[in-house]
Amino acid sequence: MLATALTAAPAGATSIASKKAQAAAAEAQLNKLSRQAEHAVEVYDGVHQKYENTLTALRLNLQTLRYTKQNLKTAQQQLAASLTQDYKSGDQDAIAYVLAARSIGDLVDQVQVLQRTTGVNKTLLNQITKDQAEIEQRQKLLTKQKAQIKVQQAAAATQRDRAKSAVANQMSYLDGLKASIRKMINEQQAAAAAAAAASATAAGSGSAPPTNLPNPPASTLGGQAVAIAERYLGVPYVWGGASPSGFDCSGLTMYVYAQLGVSLPHNAAAQYGMLPHVSESDLQPGDLVFFDGLNHVGIYIGGGSIIHAPHTGTVVQISSLSGGGSYYGAARVPG
């Protein structure tokens, strides 16, 4: 039994390493898809704002058009009253115009009447008629623009929903990989425990070595930082967040080290700039690791893993070093 367990262990380790490599690649792809999704959401929001602005412009334009039409109607009534007065006074030209018209509106619309009209009435009618034509033309253009933006909005919504769906699918795939890794590790630990128990029995020791020993106490500043950070696993990502109700990447590192009396700025690039740098080969637990051109930061916890707040839609979590993004550099908090 012992021989079988020992020969199976390397194969199991290889399989776990392979799964971890798949998980790291899946995390990198998830980060890429998340950035694309956030961009798609921003594009949709921009188009939607244009649509709302156009609706507001349409409402204001319609209100102006109503006022202009009312002013034109009032001016027409004033002109009609003036012509009627001329007609009653026996003005022969006015009598001819009134008799030729089928209605007051027809009377006012006749070119001859407009030509005959002088002074304030003529200027007022000309201006109102011009304004009405311009407003109606603007209304047509706005209506056309509204239809065009509506099409753009639908296209942007489709892209947004596709991007969100891709993120959700990738997260589900990654969760499946992580569950598989946990299962394989548990099975490997169970096999190792069985082999140890069999060895102890064969040697007649009468007792098995203790298991599940507690982790050694964190004596270094970095080790304490890792222990504090692990308390917040599962806290949701919140843009600008720097408290247990929600963290962004630099908010998490700032908050963790603040508990140890170290003041860090709430900005990944600023944190990198103020701390002494260390090489990737010299990383120790508690070191800050930076990615994507200083746009992301996490805390190194050892074993090629980090704890970080990745992006919108995720939580504070443990990832492989390669899962943090494009590696930029590392810095150590003195202590």
KOLTI-82775 format. One record per residue (C-alpha): residue number from 1; x, y, z. Coordinates in steps of 0.02 Angstrom, whole numbers, plus 50000, padded with zeros to 5 digits. Each point is the difference from the previous one (the first is absolute). Layout:
BEGIN
{resi = NUM xx = X yy = Y zz = Z};
...
***
This chain:
BEGIN
{resi = 1 xx = 50000 yy = 50000 zz = 50000};
{resi = 2 xx = 50142 yy = 50120 zz = 50047};
{resi = 3 xx = 50092 yy = 49966 zz = 49838};
{resi = 4 xx = 49842 yy = 50031 zz = 49899};
{resi = 5 xx = 49966 yy = 50166 zz = 50089};
{resi = 6 xx = 50178 yy = 50062 zz = 49977};
{resi = 7 xx = 50005 yy = 49961 zz = 49815};
{resi = 8 xx = 49829 yy = 50084 zz = 49973};
{resi = 9 xx = 50049 yy = 50163 zz = 50086};
{resi = 10 xx = 50109 yy = 50072 zz = 49862};
{resi = 11 xx = 49865 yy = 49970 zz = 49870};
{resi = 12 xx = 49873 yy = 50085 zz = 50113};
{resi = 13 xx = 50116 yy = 50147 zz = 50028};
{resi = 14 xx = 50026 yy = 50017 zz = 49813};
{resi = 15 xx = 49813 yy = 49998 zz = 49971};
{resi = 16 xx = 49972 yy = 50134 zz = 50133};
{resi = 17 xx = 50137 yy = 50108 zz = 49925};
{resi = 18 xx = 49918 yy = 49982 zz = 49830};
{resi = 19 xx = 49832 yy = 50053 zz = 50072};
{resi = 20 xx = 50080 yy = 50148 zz = 50087};
{resi = 21 xx = 50077 yy = 50053 zz = 49835};
{resi = 22 xx = 49828 yy = 49991 zz = 49919};
{resi = 23 xx = 49927 yy = 50102 zz = 50143};
{resi = 24 xx = 50136 yy = 50132 zz = 49982};
{resi = 25 xx = 49964 yy = 50015 zz = 49814};
{resi = 26 xx = 49813 yy = 50007 zz = 50036};
{resi = 27 xx = 50027 yy = 50141 zz = 50126};
{resi = 28 xx = 50103 yy = 50098 zz = 49874};
{resi = 29 xx = 49861 yy = 49980 zz = 49872};
{resi = 30 xx = 49870 yy = 50051 zz = 50130};
{resi = 31 xx = 50096 yy = 50160 zz = 50036};
{resi = 32 xx = 50006 yy = 50038 zz = 49814};
{resi = 33 xx = 49814 yy = 49966 zz = 49977};
{resi = 34 xx = 49957 yy = 50105 zz = 50153};
{resi = 35 xx = 50094 yy = 50149 zz = 49930};
{resi = 36 xx = 49909 yy = 49978 zz = 49834};
{resi = 37 xx = 49833 yy = 49990 zz = 50092};
{resi = 38 xx = 50033 yy = 50159 zz = 50098};
{resi = 39 xx = 50045 yy = 50088 zz = 49836};
{resi = 40 xx = 49839 yy = 49936 zz = 49919};
{resi = 41 xx = 49898 yy = 50064 zz = 50147};
{resi = 42 xx = 50083 yy = 50171 zz = 49986};
{resi = 43 xx = 49961 yy = 50007 zz = 49813};
{resi = 44 xx = 49818 yy = 49956 zz = 50032};
{resi = 45 xx = 49985 yy = 50131 zz = 50137};
{resi = 46 xx = 50070 yy = 50131 zz = 49882};
{resi = 47 xx = 49877 yy = 49957 zz = 49861};
{resi = 48 xx = 49857 yy = 49995 zz = 50124};
{resi = 49 xx = 50046 yy = 50174 zz = 50062};
{resi = 50 xx = 49994 yy = 50065 zz = 49820};
{resi = 51 xx = 49827 yy = 49923 zz = 49983};
{resi = 52 xx = 49940 yy = 50084 zz = 50159};
{resi = 53 xx = 50072 yy = 50167 zz = 49942};
{resi = 54 xx = 49909 yy = 49983 zz = 49833};
{resi = 55 xx = 49835 yy = 49963 zz = 50087};
{resi = 56 xx = 50023 yy = 50156 zz = 50107};
{resi = 57 xx = 50039 yy = 50104 zz = 49844};
{resi = 58 xx = 49844 yy = 49931 zz = 49915};
{resi = 59 xx = 49890 yy = 50048 zz = 50148};
{resi = 60 xx = 50070 yy = 50176 zz = 50007};
{resi = 61 xx = 49985 yy = 50021 zz = 49812};
{resi = 62 xx = 49818 yy = 49943 zz = 50002};
{resi = 63 xx = 49963 yy = 50124 zz = 50138};
{resi = 64 xx = 50080 yy = 50140 zz = 49899};
{resi = 65 xx = 49903 yy = 49946 zz = 49846};
{resi = 66 xx = 49836 yy = 50009 zz = 50096};
{resi = 67 xx = 50040 yy = 50177 zz = 50056};
{resi = 68 xx = 50048 yy = 50052 zz = 49824};
{resi = 69 xx = 49841 yy = 49929 zz = 49925};
{resi = 70 xx = 49897 yy = 50091 zz = 50131};
{resi = 71 xx = 50091 yy = 50162 zz = 49962};
{resi = 72 xx = 49970 yy = 49975 zz = 49813};
{resi = 73 xx = 49816 yy = 49968 zz = 50032};
{resi = 74 xx = 49988 yy = 50158 zz = 50105};
{resi = 75 xx = 50088 yy = 50103 zz = 49866};
{resi = 76 xx = 49884 yy = 49928 zz = 49866};
{resi = 77 xx = 49849 yy = 50046 zz = 50104};
{resi = 78 xx = 50067 yy = 50176 zz = 50022};
{resi = 79 xx = 50025 yy = 50016 zz = 49812};
{resi = 80 xx = 49828 yy = 49930 zz = 49964};
{resi = 81 xx = 49924 yy = 50124 zz = 50122};
{resi = 82 xx = 50093 yy = 50140 zz = 49912};
{resi = 83 xx = 49938 yy = 49945 zz = 49828};
{resi = 84 xx = 49824 yy = 49979 zz = 50065};
{resi = 85 xx = 50004 yy = 50176 zz = 50067};
{resi = 86 xx = 50060 yy = 50062 zz = 49830};
{resi = 87 xx = 49859 yy = 49900 zz = 49919};
{resi = 88 xx = 49870 yy = 50079 zz = 50116};
{resi = 89 xx = 50067 yy = 50172 zz = 49962};
{resi = 90 xx = 49973 yy = 49969 zz = 49815};
{resi = 91 xx = 50179 yy = 49973 zz = 49942};
{resi = 92 xx = 49977 yy = 49926 zz = 49826};
{resi = 93 xx = 50161 yy = 49899 zz = 50004};
{resi = 94 xx = 49954 yy = 49923 zz = 50166};
{resi = 95 xx = 49825 yy = 49957 zz = 49934};
{resi = 96 xx = 50078 yy = 49909 zz = 49852};
{resi = 97 xx = 50119 yy = 49899 zz = 50110};
{resi = 98 xx = 49866 yy = 49950 zz = 50122};
{resi = 99 xx = 49880 yy = 49946 zz = 49863};
{resi = 100 xx = 50136 yy = 49896 zz = 49914};
{resi = 101 xx = 50048 yy = 49907 zz = 50159};
{resi = 102 xx = 49913 yy = 49838 zz = 50051};
{resi = 103 xx = 50044 yy = 50025 zz = 50183};
{resi = 104 xx = 50094 yy = 50115 zz = 50116};
{resi = 105 xx = 50150 yy = 49882 zz = 49991};
{resi = 106 xx = 49993 yy = 50002 zz = 49811};
{resi = 107 xx = 49989 yy = 50187 zz = 50005};
{resi = 108 xx = 50153 yy = 50019 zz = 50110};
{resi = 109 xx = 50102 yy = 49873 zz = 49900};
{resi = 110 xx = 49977 yy = 50089 zz = 49834};
{resi = 111 xx = 50163 yy = 50071 zz = 49934};
{resi = 112 xx = 49911 yy = 50158 zz = 49945};
{resi = 113 xx = 49940 yy = 50031 zz = 50177};
{resi = 114 xx = 50175 yy = 49977 zz = 50070};
{resi = 115 xx = 50067 yy = 50117 zz = 49865};
{resi = 116 xx = 49866 yy = 50127 zz = 50040};
{resi = 117 xx = 50031 yy = 49993 zz = 50186};
{resi = 118 xx = 50119 yy = 50133 zz = 50061};
{resi = 119 xx = 50084 yy = 50053 zz = 50160};
{resi = 120 xx = 49997 yy = 49896 zz = 50159};
{resi = 121 xx = 49880 yy = 49866 zz = 49936};
{resi = 122 xx = 50105 yy = 49960 zz = 49847};
{resi = 123 xx = 50164 yy = 49989 zz = 50099};
{resi = 124 xx = 49920 yy = 49895 zz = 50136};
{resi = 125 xx = 49920 yy = 49877 zz = 49879};
{resi = 126 xx = 50158 yy = 49980 zz = 49900};
{resi = 127 xx = 50105 yy = 49966 zz = 50156};
{resi = 128 xx = 49877 yy = 49879 zz = 50078};
{resi = 129 xx = 49978 yy = 49905 zz = 49837};
{resi = 130 xx = 50189 yy = 49987 zz = 49983};
{resi = 131 xx = 50021 yy = 49941 zz = 50179};
{resi = 132 xx = 49864 yy = 49869 zz = 49979};
{resi = 133 xx = 50083 yy = 49930 zz = 49845};
{resi = 134 xx = 50169 yy = 49990 zz = 50088};
{resi = 135 xx = 49928 yy = 49917 zz = 50153};
{resi = 136 xx = 49905 yy = 49871 zz = 49897};
{resi = 137 xx = 50160 yy = 49963 zz = 49904};
{resi = 138 xx = 50094 yy = 49978 zz = 50163};
{resi = 139 xx = 49864 yy = 49884 zz = 50062};
{resi = 140 xx = 50021 yy = 49890 zz = 49847};
{resi = 141 xx = 50189 yy = 49993 zz = 50025};
{resi = 142 xx = 49982 yy = 49958 zz = 50185};
{resi = 143 xx = 49873 yy = 49863 zz = 49962};
{resi = 144 xx = 50121 yy = 49927 zz = 49873};
{resi = 145 xx = 50143 yy = 50012 zz = 50125};
{resi = 146 xx = 49894 yy = 49914 zz = 50132};
{resi = 147 xx = 49968 yy = 49853 zz = 49884};
{resi = 148 xx = 50185 yy = 49986 zz = 49957};
{resi = 149 xx = 50055 yy = 50005 zz = 50181};
{resi = 150 xx = 49868 yy = 49871 zz = 50044};
{resi = 151 xx = 50082 yy = 49881 zz = 49876};
{resi = 152 xx = 50172 yy = 50038 zz = 50074};
{resi = 153 xx = 49932 yy = 49973 zz = 50174};
{resi = 154 xx = 49931 yy = 49829 zz = 49954};
{resi = 155 xx = 50167 yy = 49950 zz = 49923};
{resi = 156 xx = 50096 yy = 50062 zz = 50153};
{resi = 157 xx = 49881 yy = 49906 zz = 50116};
{resi = 158 xx = 50030 yy = 49841 zz = 49901};
{resi = 159 xx = 50189 yy = 50020 zz = 50015};
{resi = 160 xx = 49984 yy = 50039 zz = 50185};
{resi = 161 xx = 49893 yy = 49846 zz = 50033};
{resi = 162 xx = 50115 yy = 49888 zz = 49899};
{resi = 163 xx = 50151 yy = 50063 zz = 50096};
{resi = 164 xx = 49913 yy = 49972 zz = 50168};
{resi = 165 xx = 49947 yy = 49827 zz = 49946};
{resi = 166 xx = 50179 yy = 49958 zz = 49949};
{resi = 167 xx = 50061 yy = 50055 zz = 50172};
{resi = 168 xx = 49867 yy = 49894 zz = 50087};
{resi = 169 xx = 50044 yy = 49847 zz = 49895};
{resi = 170 xx = 50186 yy = 50022 zz = 50034};
{resi = 171 xx = 49969 yy = 50019 zz = 50186};
{resi = 172 xx = 49897 yy = 49840 zz = 49999};
{resi = 173 xx = 50140 yy = 49910 zz = 49906};
{resi = 174 xx = 50131 yy = 50063 zz = 50123};
{resi = 175 xx = 49893 yy = 49950 zz = 50150};
{resi = 176 xx = 49989 yy = 49825 zz = 49926};
{resi = 177 xx = 50189 yy = 49991 zz = 49983};
{resi = 178 xx = 50026 yy = 50059 zz = 50179};
{resi = 179 xx = 49875 yy = 49871 zz = 50065};
{resi = 180 xx = 50092 yy = 49865 zz = 49902};
{resi = 181 xx = 50166 yy = 50056 zz = 50074};
{resi = 182 xx = 49931 yy = 49997 zz = 50177};
{resi = 183 xx = 49930 yy = 49826 zz = 49973};
{resi = 184 xx = 50165 yy = 49935 zz = 49931};
{resi = 185 xx = 50098 yy = 50077 zz = 50145};
{resi = 186 xx = 49880 yy = 49923 zz = 50127};
{resi = 187 xx = 50016 yy = 49830 zz = 49916};
{resi = 188 xx = 50190 yy = 50015 zz = 49999};
{resi = 189 xx = 50004 yy = 50049 zz = 50184};
{resi = 190 xx = 49884 yy = 49855 zz = 50042};
{resi = 191 xx = 50113 yy = 49879 zz = 49906};
{resi = 192 xx = 50154 yy = 50069 zz = 50089};
{resi = 193 xx = 49914 yy = 49982 zz = 50169};
{resi = 194 xx = 49952 yy = 49821 zz = 49960};
{resi = 195 xx = 50178 yy = 49960 zz = 49948};
{resi = 196 xx = 50069 yy = 50077 zz = 50160};
{resi = 197 xx = 49877 yy = 49902 zz = 50105};
{resi = 198 xx = 50047 yy = 49839 zz = 49910};
{resi = 199 xx = 50185 yy = 50037 zz = 50027};
{resi = 200 xx = 49974 yy = 50032 zz = 50185};
{resi = 201 xx = 49902 yy = 49838 zz = 50018};
{resi = 202 xx = 50132 yy = 49901 zz = 49908};
{resi = 203 xx = 50137 yy = 50073 zz = 50110};
{resi = 204 xx = 49901 yy = 49959 zz = 50156};
{resi = 205 xx = 50003 yy = 50177 zz = 50062};
{resi = 206 xx = 49823 yy = 49988 zz = 50061};
{resi = 207 xx = 49961 yy = 50180 zz = 49958};
{resi = 208 xx = 49985 yy = 50107 zz = 49846};
{resi = 209 xx = 50088 yy = 50166 zz = 49978};
{resi = 210 xx = 49893 yy = 50151 zz = 50043};
{resi = 211 xx = 49910 yy = 50087 zz = 49858};
{resi = 212 xx = 49925 yy = 50173 zz = 49973};
{resi = 213 xx = 50132 yy = 50085 zz = 50104};
{resi = 214 xx = 49969 yy = 50186 zz = 50018};
{resi = 215 xx = 50099 yy = 50117 zz = 49893};
{resi = 216 xx = 50152 yy = 50076 zz = 50085};
{resi = 217 xx = 49968 yy = 50174 zz = 50069};
{resi = 218 xx = 50034 yy = 50144 zz = 49883};
{resi = 219 xx = 50150 yy = 50085 zz = 50078};
{resi = 220 xx = 50049 yy = 50118 zz = 49859};
{resi = 221 xx = 49908 yy = 50156 zz = 49947};
{resi = 222 xx = 49964 yy = 49921 zz = 49831};
{resi = 223 xx = 49935 yy = 49841 zz = 50080};
{resi = 224 xx = 49883 yy = 50102 zz = 50110};
{resi = 225 xx = 49939 yy = 50093 zz = 49846};
{resi = 226 xx = 49958 yy = 49836 zz = 49914};
{resi = 227 xx = 49905 yy = 49938 zz = 50153};
{resi = 228 xx = 49899 yy = 50161 zz = 50007};
{resi = 229 xx = 49964 yy = 49998 zz = 49812};
{resi = 230 xx = 49933 yy = 49822 zz = 50010};
{resi = 231 xx = 49864 yy = 50059 zz = 50121};
{resi = 232 xx = 49920 yy = 50095 zz = 49857};
{resi = 233 xx = 49990 yy = 49861 zz = 49872};
{resi = 234 xx = 49829 yy = 50010 zz = 49919};
{resi = 235 xx = 49976 yy = 50188 zz = 50027};
{resi = 236 xx = 49929 yy = 50073 zz = 49838};
{resi = 237 xx = 50100 yy = 50111 zz = 49883};
{resi = 238 xx = 49942 yy = 50181 zz = 50010};
{resi = 239 xx = 50079 yy = 50136 zz = 49895};
{resi = 240 xx = 50085 yy = 50121 zz = 50120};
{resi = 241 xx = 49963 yy = 49884 zz = 50146};
{resi = 242 xx = 50120 yy = 49994 zz = 50148};
{resi = 243 xx = 49901 yy = 49917 zz = 50139};
{resi = 244 xx = 49931 yy = 49827 zz = 50044};
{resi = 245 xx = 49838 yy = 50049 zz = 49913};
{resi = 246 xx = 50093 yy = 49999 zz = 49834};
{resi = 247 xx = 50177 yy = 50018 zz = 49931};
{resi = 248 xx = 50085 yy = 50044 zz = 49839};
{resi = 249 xx = 50178 yy = 49938 zz = 49973};
{resi = 250 xx = 50099 yy = 50141 zz = 50080};
{resi = 251 xx = 49863 yy = 50027 zz = 50129};
{resi = 252 xx = 50030 yy = 49822 zz = 50063};
{resi = 253 xx = 50189 yy = 50019 zz = 50016};
{resi = 254 xx = 49981 yy = 50171 zz = 50080};
{resi = 255 xx = 49873 yy = 49935 zz = 50128};
{resi = 256 xx = 50099 yy = 49844 zz = 50044};
{resi = 257 xx = 50161 yy = 50093 zz = 50037};
{resi = 258 xx = 49906 yy = 50138 zz = 50091};
{resi = 259 xx = 49953 yy = 49867 zz = 50129};
{resi = 260 xx = 50187 yy = 49979 zz = 50029};
{resi = 261 xx = 50034 yy = 50186 zz = 50018};
{resi = 262 xx = 50066 yy = 50025 zz = 49823};
{resi = 263 xx = 49924 yy = 50141 zz = 49897};
{resi = 264 xx = 49987 yy = 49966 zz = 49812};
{resi = 265 xx = 49916 yy = 50109 zz = 49868};
{resi = 266 xx = 49841 yy = 49941 zz = 49916};
{resi = 267 xx = 50083 yy = 49978 zz = 49831};
{resi = 268 xx = 50101 yy = 49854 zz = 49929};
{resi = 269 xx = 50127 yy = 50108 zz = 49907};
{resi = 270 xx = 50028 yy = 50110 zz = 50154};
{resi = 271 xx = 50026 yy = 49847 zz = 50110};
{resi = 272 xx = 50129 yy = 49932 zz = 49879};
{resi = 273 xx = 50088 yy = 50168 zz = 49992};
{resi = 274 xx = 50020 yy = 50022 zz = 50188};
{resi = 275 xx = 50063 yy = 49825 zz = 50046};
{resi = 276 xx = 50166 yy = 49912 zz = 49970};
{resi = 277 xx = 49989 yy = 49881 zz = 49853};
{resi = 278 xx = 50040 yy = 49813 zz = 50003};
{resi = 279 xx = 50029 yy = 49876 zz = 49861};
{resi = 280 xx = 49873 yy = 49865 zz = 49958};
{resi = 281 xx = 50124 yy = 49866 zz = 50052};
{resi = 282 xx = 50016 yy = 50080 zz = 50173};
{resi = 283 xx = 49814 yy = 50013 zz = 50039};
{resi = 284 xx = 49947 yy = 49972 zz = 50181};
{resi = 285 xx = 49826 yy = 49990 zz = 50079};
{resi = 286 xx = 49930 yy = 50174 zz = 50024};
{resi = 287 xx = 50089 yy = 50077 zz = 49851};
{resi = 288 xx = 49892 yy = 50105 zz = 49885};
{resi = 289 xx = 49996 yy = 49938 zz = 49821};
{resi = 290 xx = 49949 yy = 50114 zz = 49857};
{resi = 291 xx = 49923 yy = 49961 zz = 49830};
{resi = 292 xx = 49937 yy = 50078 zz = 49838};
{resi = 293 xx = 50112 yy = 50152 zz = 50000};
{resi = 294 xx = 49968 yy = 50041 zz = 50185};
{resi = 295 xx = 49811 yy = 49991 zz = 49975};
{resi = 296 xx = 49980 yy = 49855 zz = 50121};
{resi = 297 xx = 50079 yy = 49944 zz = 50164};
{resi = 298 xx = 49986 yy = 49848 zz = 50113};
{resi = 299 xx = 50087 yy = 49924 zz = 50152};
{resi = 300 xx = 50119 yy = 49854 zz = 49974};
{resi = 301 xx = 49958 yy = 49857 zz = 50119};
{resi = 302 xx = 50134 yy = 49875 zz = 49947};
{resi = 303 xx = 49999 yy = 49846 zz = 49890};
{resi = 304 xx = 49976 yy = 50101 zz = 49842};
{resi = 305 xx = 49831 yy = 50069 zz = 50059};
{resi = 306 xx = 49928 yy = 50170 zz = 50043};
{resi = 307 xx = 49848 yy = 50066 zz = 50089};
{resi = 308 xx = 49916 yy = 50146 zz = 49910};
{resi = 309 xx = 49838 yy = 50088 zz = 49950};
{resi = 310 xx = 50000 yy = 49968 zz = 49811};
{resi = 311 xx = 49861 yy = 50103 zz = 49921};
{resi = 312 xx = 49815 yy = 50044 zz = 49997};
{resi = 313 xx = 49890 yy = 49846 zz = 50022};
{resi = 314 xx = 50128 yy = 49902 zz = 50102};
{resi = 315 xx = 50050 yy = 49987 zz = 50183};
{resi = 316 xx = 50163 yy = 50002 zz = 50097};
{resi = 317 xx = 50079 yy = 49835 zz = 49953};
{resi = 318 xx = 50158 yy = 49897 zz = 49986};
{resi = 319 xx = 50073 yy = 49982 zz = 49825};
{resi = 320 xx = 50161 yy = 49942 zz = 49921};
{resi = 321 xx = 50132 yy = 50132 zz = 49971};
{resi = 322 xx = 49968 yy = 49989 zz = 49813};
{resi = 323 xx = 49814 yy = 50024 zz = 50032};
{resi = 324 xx = 50028 yy = 50177 zz = 50058};
{resi = 325 xx = 50031 yy = 50063 zz = 49825};
{resi = 326 xx = 50156 yy = 50053 zz = 49907};
{resi = 327 xx = 50136 yy = 50000 zz = 50133};
{resi = 328 xx = 50083 yy = 50170 zz = 50026};
{resi = 329 xx = 50102 yy = 49990 zz = 50160};
{resi = 330 xx = 49999 yy = 49982 zz = 50188};
{resi = 331 xx = 50033 yy = 50105 zz = 50155};
{resi = 332 xx = 50028 yy = 49962 zz = 50183};
{resi = 333 xx = 49925 yy = 50092 zz = 50148};
{resi = 334 xx = 50146 yy = 50026 zz = 50121};
{resi = 335 xx = 49976 yy = 49928 zz = 50172};
***
